[in-house]
Amino acid sequence: MRSLKPERPVPAFIADIAAEVGEAAARLGLDCLIVGATARDLLLDHVHGLPAPRATRDIDMAFALAGWPDYERLRAALLACPGWHASAAQTQRLLRVHGGSPVPVDLIPFGAIESGDRTIAWPPGHDAATLARPDTRAAITALLDDASLCTKLALGLARALPDDDSDHASRLLAAFAAGFRHGPMTE
């Protein structure tokens, strides 16, 4: 199993915010995982030692939910904590003030809230749909050996995989899983 390198510490704002979100989710019986560019950066820089400069300060956190009430409870729990604020511009975004600066934190739901065509319609109007990738997440989980840190980081890649080319997605997933099982891939 791969782990974070102690000589490459995770930036405090990521560690602190991920811990706060994780604790709030755990109190509600929800599992969460870091996804998106933050997951990529943690994997490349803090696990493999390959510098991955951050282009943004946002942190994407994903949650498998049974329904929108779970999402609203999680959102309310975070907003009740000091330093957390709602974003006026984006439904899924909260802002966590850390070190005097606001850090955008996107709460990304998936699971039972998805429709049959794998989209998510955000309340209250359910009119803005986004594409979900539950099948890809399941495939990644099946390919990897355990529910380690690497598995949680790998799930973040699901957002970047193509929807319309399952053969391509399968090859990417297999290559990614092989890299975790056998070390860094080289060409």
N, C-alpha and C positions, 0 to 999 in steps of 0.2 A: 504494500500500500504506500502511496506517495503522501507526503505531508508538507506543510508549510515549512520553509527554511527559516530557522531562527535568525540567521544573519541577514535575512531580507524581510524585516517586519512589515506587516500590513499597516498601511497608514491609519493613524488613530481614528480619523473620521469614519473610515469604512468599518473598522473593528467595533467602534462604539455604537454606530447606527445599526449595524447588523445584529449586535447583541441585544439592543433595545427592541428591535423588530422581532427577533427570535423569541425573546422573553414574553412579549405581548402575545405573539401567536401561540406559544406554548400554554399560556394561561387560558387561552380559548380552545385548546385542543387541536390547533392547526399546525401543520408542518409548513415550513417555509424554506426556500432555497434562493441563493444569489444567482442571478442570471445576467445575460447581456454582457456589455463591455467590462463590467466589474468582475464577472466570473472569468472572462478571458484573461484579464490582467492578473488576477490572483493565480490562475493556473500557470500562465507563462512566466510571470516575474517572480512570484512568491513560492511556487512549487518547483519550476524548472530552472529558475535563475536567469531567464531570458528577459531583459528589460522590455517593458511594454508601457511606454509613456501614455498617460491618460489624456484623452482628448476632451473629456467632459468630467464633471464632478458628480454626475447623477449616479444613483445606485438603484438597480432594478431588483425587486424581490418578488418572487412568484409564490402563489399559494393554491393548492388543490382545495376547492371549495364545494360544498354540497349545495349552496345557494347564495343569493345576494345578502341574506341576513348575516351570514358569516363574514362577508366582506365589510358590511356596515359596522359590525361589532369590532372587527380588527381596526378599522379606520378610527372609530370612536375611542378605542382604547389608546391608540397612539396619540390622538389629538388631546387626550386628557393628561398626557405626560408633559412636563416642562420642556420648552424648546420646540415643540411640534406645532405646525400651522398648516392649514389647508391652502392649496393653490387655487387662486381665483380662475386660472386659465385652463387647467386640465383636471378632469374628474379623478383620474387614477393617481395624481401626484400630490404628495405631501411635502412640506419643507421642514427640515430639521436644522435648526441653528446650531452650528458646531464651530467653535473657535471664532465666534463673531460673524460668521458668514452662513447664509442659508444653503443647505445641500438638498437638491431635489431627490426625493425618494419615490419611485414609481411602484405602486402596489399592483401586481399583475395577476389577475385571477385566471384559473383554468379548472377544468374538471366538469362537474355536473352542471355548471352554469352555461356550458357551451351548447349551441344548438346542433341539430343534425348535420348541418353543413360546416361545422367546426368554426363557427363565428361566435363572438361575444357581443351582445347588444347591451350597452351601458345604460343603467337607469339614470334618471327617472323615465325618460321618454323611450328608451330602448331603440334609439334611432341611429346611433353611431356604432357600427359593428367593426370589430377587429378580428383578424384571423388568428385562430388558435392552432396548436400543433400537438394534440394529445397523442396521436399515433407515433410521432417521432420521439416524443418523450418516453413512451413505453418501449420503443425499440432500443433507445440508448440504455435504459435501465436494464433491459434483458441482456444486452451485450456485455455490460460490465459485471465484474464478479461480485461486488458487494456494494453496500450503501455508504461507502466511505466519502470523505471530502471530495475526492475526484468525481464520484458519481454526481454529487450535488452540483459541482461546477460544470460537469458535462451537460447536464440538463439545460444549462443556459445556452448551449449551442443550438438547441432545437429551434430557437427563433430565427436563426440565420439560414436554415436549410430550405431548399426549394420545395414548394408544395406540388408542383406539376411534373416532377421527374423523380418517381420513387426509386428507380434504379440508381440514379446519381446520389440520392439521399442515402440509400443503403450502402453504397461504396464509401461515402464519407463517414457514416457511422462505423462501419467495419474498420476503416483506417484509424479512426479516433480511438476505438476500443483497443485495437492492437497496440497503439502507442502507450496506453495505460498499462497493458499487460506486460509489454516487453521493453519499455523505456522509450526515450525520445526517438521519433522517426527520423531517419536520415535518407538523403537521396543519393 
